């Protein structure tokens, strides 16, 4: 019960890594706000997580929506101990191929969404004497991959922002870290697979990115989230936890 008496928010909580993180946090004793742009999906996960979980519809690209999410957690639970900024997505394309509006939309979710979450959560954490923020970065913050220019840029920004906030708020008792997953078998991957002309070839090519020769499971990334969220990582701030099956070791 490493999160007993802790109030946690997980954005992008309705599916994939976010869902796995919500369910693990609930098993570890957290009071939980499941935030997602899909209210139905958030409700489904909250029901699965148990009576200490609530759902809220949140657009992380909208500052007012994020402010309401933070206020909702404080209003219902009385405090906020852990914010997991997990919502995000990817698009294909080189810089030349990437549509400018698509770039702006992706940055609004993947990077500005993290900024909004932290901007509105940190004052709450300051007033209560501390807290923890965990941001979802990616191995693409460490190494580039072809045909994902916007995604790589957004996750590199998350990693850099994490370090800056860790330094700015260490004296407030707020730890800020990020996690860098490798390729994970998530709904996003399944959507890619469905659009692929050769799903088996796609499976092989993505699995080969990892030295372990397979994709990660959302539950494996959630365990890293738990480590960064709980007191087991009490001496860690400004760091990136890489959980990538050896992708960046090659």
N, C-alpha and C positions, 0 to 999 in steps of 0.2 A: 504494500500500500504506500508506494513512494510519493503519491500525490494526495494523500489524505489531507483534508481541510484546505486544499488548494483550488482556487477558481481559475479555470482555463478556458480560453477561446481558441478555436481552430478554424481558420478560414479555408475555404475549399473543402469543407468537411464532409461533403455528401458522397464522395467517391474516391477511389484510388488510395493514395498515401494519406489523404486527409481523413477518409473514413477509417482506415486502419489505425491511425493515430487517435482518433476519437474513442474507438472501442478499447484500445489499450489504456488510454488515460482513465477511462471510466472504470476499468478493472483495477486500476491502481489507486482508486479512491477519489478521483477528481470530481468536483462540481463543474459541469461542462456546458459551454455554449457552442453549439454546432452552427457555424455560419457558412452560408453558401448562396449563390445567386438562384439556385433551385430550392425554393422553400419546401416543396414536396420531398426532395431528396434529403434535405436537412432534417425534416421531421422523421423520415424513415430511419436515419442513423440515430437520432436522439431516442427514438423508441427502442431501438436495438441496444443502445448504451445503457438505458435504465432510467429510473425516476430522478436521478440527479442531473439529467441532461435536458437542455432546452434547445429549440431550433430558432434560428432567426434568418430572414432573407437579407442578404448583404451583397451589395455591389462594391467591391473593393476599389474600383476605379472612381467612385463617387465619395468625396470627402464627407458629405453630410450623412451618407449611408453608413460609413465607417464610424463616424462620431456617434450615431445612434446605436450601433453595435456595442461600442465600449460602454455607453451610458446604460444600455440594457443589462449588460453583465453586472455593473455596479448596482443598479436599481434592484435587480432580483437577488443577487448573491451577496451584495454588500462590499465587494472588493474585487480586485483583479490581480492574480498572482502570475499567470503565464499567458502570453500571447504567442500563438504559432501562426505566422504569416505564411500560409501554404498555398493559397490560391494562385493559379498560373496556368499557362498553356503555351504551346509552341506553334510556329508556322514555318513552312519550308521556304527556301529561297536564298540566293546570294543577295548582296546589297543591291546590285543592279536589278535583280528580279523582284525585289520586295516592294510591294505597293506602299506608298507613303502613308496612306490612311491605315493600312494594316499594321505598319510599324508603330504608328501612334497608339492604336488600340492595344497592341501587345505590351508596349511600354506602360500604358496606363494601368494595366492589370499587374504585370509581373514586377515592375519596379516602383511606379508611383503608388500602387496599392500597398506595398510594404512601407513606404514613406508615410502614407496616411495612417496606417495601423499604428505605427510607432509614434507618430506625432500626437495622436489622441490618447494612446495608452500610457505613454511615459509620464505625463502630469499626474495621472491617477497613481501610478507606481511611486512617484516621488512623494506624494502626500502620505502614502501608507508606509514609506520607509524601504521600498525595494520591490523587485520583481524580476521576471525572466522573460526574455524575448527570444524566440527561435524562428529564424527565417529559412525558407526553402530556397537554396541556391541550386547548383548543379555542377557536375563535373565539367560542364562547358564554361564554367567560371575559371577553370584551370587549364583546360586544353580545348582548342577549337575543334569543331566537327564540320564537315562540308554541308552546304545547303541549309544552314540554320543560322544565318548571320544575326537576325534580330533577336532570336532566342539567346544565343551566346552573349550578345551585348547586354541583354536585360539581366541575365544571371550574373555576369561579371559585375554589373552595377549593384546587385543585391549583396555580393560578397564584400565589395568596397564599402558600401553603406553600413554593413554590419560592423566592420572594424571601426569606422568613424564614430558610430553611436556607442560602441563599447567604451571608447576612450572618453567620449563626452559625458557618460553617465555612470562610470564606475564608482565615483564618489557618492552617487545617489543610491548605491546598493542594487543597481540594475545590471544584470548580466545580459549580454547580447551576443548570440552565437548563430551560426548557420550550419545547415547540413547540405552535403553535396551528394545526392544520389547518382548512381549510374543509371543505365537503362532499366526501367522497371516495367513489369507486366501490369499495366494500368488500363483504364478505359481509353485513355489517349492512344496508347499503343494498339489496343484492339481496333480503334477507329482507323488508324493507319493501315492495319492489316486488312481490314474490310475493303479499303479503297485500292489496295495493292493488286496488280495484275498477277503477282506470283507470291502469295502469302508465305509459302514455305521458304522461298529464297530470302524474303524479308526477315523471317525468323532467324535464319542462319546468319545473315549479315549483322543483325543487331546483337545476337548472342556472341558473335565473335569479337565484338568490341571489348568484352570483359575477359580477363585472363581466366576466369572460372568457367567460361564457355556457356553461360546461361544468363537469362534476365534475372533481375532481382524481384522479390515479392514485396508488395506494399507493407506487409507486416514486418519485414526485415528493416525497412526504412523507419517505420514507426518506433522500433526499439531504439534507434539512434535518437529520434525525437525525444523519447522518454528520458534517455540519459542526459540530454542537454537541458531538459525542462526541470529535472529533479535535483536534489542536493548532492547526488553522486558526482555532479560536475561543478561543484561549488567553487573550484579554483579556475574555471574556464570562462573567459570572456574574450570577445574579438576573434574567436577561433572558428575554423571550418572543419566539421567532422565529415570525412569522406567515407561513404558506404557504397562502393562501386564495383565490387567483384574483381578488383584489380585493374580496372580500366585505365586509371591514370598512372599505374605503376609500370606500364609498358613503354 
